[in-house]
Amino acid sequence: MKASPFQYHRPQTREELGALLARLENAKILAGGQSLMPMMNLRVIAPDHLIDINRIPDLAGIRETAEGIEIGAMTRQADVLVSPIVRSRLPLLARALEHVGHIQTRARGTIGGSCCHLDPSAEQPAMCAALDAEFIVSGPDGRRTIPAGEWFEGLLQSALGDQELLEGLRFKPWGKGHGHGFAEYARRHGDFAIAGGAALLEAGKDGRITRAALLSFGVESAPRRLPDAESSLIGQHIDSLDAKPAVAAARALDAMEDVQVTADYRRHLAGVLIGRALEEARTTLERRS
Ligand SMILES: Cc1cc2nc3c(=O)[nH]c(=O)nc-3n(C[C@H](O)[C@H](O)[C@H](O)COP(=O)(O)OP(=O)(O)OC[C@H]3O[C@@H](n4cnc5c(N)ncnc54)[C@H](O)[C@@H]3O)c2cc1C
């Protein structure tokens, strides 16, 4: 199938983009097109207007600022994956990106596009939730910052307004030497995950956990942090971490059922994968002397 007819617009400035978003009805922003075009071709959606933001300056790039690490929405997934800043300061994000699609899709697909599309199995928005990223958004009422906890409103539904643009993401990196772990299950490499898990750990000089983040994705309609299990890790020694609360919390999620797996099997996977992610975070945590 092919997309239903639409008008194509290619603004060159933020002002032109703002005017188009304000004027046009049933319009969609086009970033890398790796999710939008398949959805249009399958006629899941039928926008009357496509607004291509590939020519808008300053929407791509990765920089360290006093407020954290900022990644522009139009930064290609391939560039995020190889960025030395991301690899050293946000290793969990780099680790997850290895599992996103294929070289070809990562060359076009953008981190912002994935965070706006919000497939429940998408690794990038999930890692934003694990890392407590902030979403920087601009629209007719100016610029606003949305914390990760308020970004996910449901299946394929973010907090972004119809006339708003996601400009970029801001991350506050975890401490040097923090532990990070990622695990997912997909039928073939590059397929969307059936379920996944991620973990972050920090410890004091005595080897006791001082900070923890645990997250399951691909299980419910949006990624889910596991706050009680995170709290249960605080104070534990890295040599004897009890993973049971994390596994139990992931298995208690309200798992989706689909043509691939039953809800029971997805819950089982969620438990296994959070356990693996936690173990990887434990082993990557650098011991302080
Ligand atoms: C074969 C294949 C395999 C894939 N495998 C995976 C995978 O394993 N994991 C995974 O996470 N993804 C996967 N993807 C999806 C891929 O990562 C997409 O690139 C991503 O979901 C969307 O990014 P995009 O830049 O292509 O956005 P687009 O497709 O252009 O846009 C997606 C949506 O976001 C909106 N949008 C985009 N940018 C902005 C912005 N800055 N502000 C406001 N709205 C915006 C668009 O209007 C649209 O609604 C796969 C895709 C393909 C084709």
The ligand as a Tripos MOL2 file, in Angstrom:
@<TRIPOS>MOLECULE
LIG
   53    58     1     0     0
SMALL
NO_CHARGES

@<TRIPOS>ATOM
      1 C1         13.1710   -2.1290   10.0300 C.3       1 LIG1
      2 C2         13.0300   -1.2410   11.2330 C.ar      1 LIG1
      3 C3         13.4470   -1.7170   12.4760 C.ar      1 LIG1
      4 C4         13.3230   -0.9170   13.5870 C.ar      1 LIG1
      5 N1         13.7210   -1.4200   14.8050 N.ar      1 LIG1
      6 C5         13.6320   -0.6570   15.9090 C.ar      1 LIG1
      7 C6         14.0430   -1.1280   17.1820 C.ar      1 LIG1
      8 O1         14.5190   -2.2560   17.3430 O.2       1 LIG1
      9 N2         13.9040   -0.2970   18.2420 N.ar      1 LIG1
     10 C7         13.3960    0.9750   18.1210 C.ar      1 LIG1
     11 O2         13.2890    1.6900   19.1150 O.2       1 LIG1
     12 N3         13.0090    1.4550   16.9300 N.ar      1 LIG1
     13 C8         13.1090    0.6790   15.8160 C.ar      1 LIG1
     14 N4         12.6960    1.1770   14.6230 N.ar      1 LIG1
     15 C9         12.1070    2.5440   14.5730 C.3       1 LIG1
     16 C10        13.1960    3.5840   14.4200 C.3       1 LIG1
     17 O3         14.0090    3.6370   15.5740 O.3       1 LIG1
     18 C11        12.6180    4.9750   14.1410 C.3       1 LIG1
     19 O4         13.6790    5.6900   13.6470 O.3       1 LIG1
     20 C12        12.0370    5.7810   15.2920 C.3       1 LIG1
     21 O5         10.9700    5.1430   15.9140 O.3       1 LIG1
     22 C13        11.4290    7.0800   14.7820 C.3       1 LIG1
     23 O6         12.4130    8.0260   14.5150 O.3       1 LIG1
     24 P1         12.3860    8.8630   13.1790 P.3       1 LIG1
     25 O7         13.4260    9.9120   13.3020 O.co2     1 LIG1
     26 O8         12.4900    7.9700   12.0110 O.co2     1 LIG1
     27 O9         10.9510    9.5930   13.2830 O.3       1 LIG1
     28 P2          9.7550    9.7100   12.2440 P.3       1 LIG1
     29 O10         9.3770    8.3570   11.7500 O.co2     1 LIG1
     30 O11        10.0620   10.7380   11.2190 O.co2     1 LIG1
     31 O12         8.6180   10.2890   13.2200 O.3       1 LIG1
     32 C14         8.0310    9.4920   14.2100 C.3       1 LIG1
     33 C15         6.9600   10.3120   14.9500 C.3       1 LIG1
     34 O13         7.5410   11.3370   15.7430 O.3       1 LIG1
     35 C16         7.1100   12.6410   15.3270 C.3       1 LIG1
     36 N5          8.3060   13.4890   15.4300 N.ar      1 LIG1
     37 C17         9.5540   13.1780   14.9830 C.ar      1 LIG1
     38 N6         10.4450   14.1120   15.3840 N.ar      1 LIG1
     39 C18         9.7430   15.0350   16.0860 C.ar      1 LIG1
     40 C19        10.1170   16.2270   16.7800 C.ar      1 LIG1
     41 N7         11.3980   16.6470   16.8410 N.pl3     1 LIG1
     42 N8          9.1560   16.9440   17.4030 N.ar      1 LIG1
     43 C20         7.8550   16.5180   17.3590 C.ar      1 LIG1
     44 N9          7.4430   15.3820   16.7440 N.ar      1 LIG1
     45 C21         8.3810   14.6490   16.1090 C.ar      1 LIG1
     46 C22         6.5830   12.4370   13.9110 C.3       1 LIG1
     47 O14         5.6010   13.4070   13.5760 O.3       1 LIG1
     48 C23         6.0000   11.0420   13.9950 C.3       1 LIG1
     49 O15         4.7380   11.0850   14.6260 O.3       1 LIG1
     50 C24        12.7990    0.4060   13.4740 C.ar      1 LIG1
     51 C25        12.4040    0.8970   12.2260 C.ar      1 LIG1
     52 C26        12.5150    0.0880   11.1160 C.ar      1 LIG1
     53 C27        12.0790    0.6530    9.7820 C.3       1 LIG1
@<TRIPOS>BOND
     1     1     2 1
     2     2     3 ar
     3     2    52 ar
     4     3     4 ar
     5     4     5 ar
     6     4    50 ar
     7     5     6 ar
     8     6     7 ar
     9     6    13 1
    10     7     8 2
    11     7     9 ar
    12     9    10 ar
    13    10    11 2
    14    10    12 ar
    15    12    13 ar
    16    13    14 ar
    17    14    15 1
    18    14    50 ar
    19    15    16 1
    20    16    17 1
    21    16    18 1
    22    18    19 1
    23    18    20 1
    24    20    21 1
    25    20    22 1
    26    22    23 1
    27    23    24 1
    28    24    25 2
    29    24    26 1
    30    24    27 1
    31    27    28 1
    32    28    29 2
    33    28    30 1
    34    28    31 1
    35    31    32 1
    36    32    33 1
    37    33    34 1
    38    33    48 1
    39    34    35 1
    40    35    36 1
    41    35    46 1
    42    36    37 ar
    43    36    45 ar
    44    37    38 ar
    45    38    39 ar
    46    39    40 ar
    47    39    45 ar
    48    40    41 1
    49    40    42 ar
    50    42    43 ar
    51    43    44 ar
    52    44    45 ar
    53    46    47 1
    54    46    48 1
    55    48    49 1
    56    50    51 ar
    57    51    52 ar
    58    52    53 1
@<TRIPOS>SUBSTRUCTURE
     1 LIG1         1 GROUP 0 **** ****
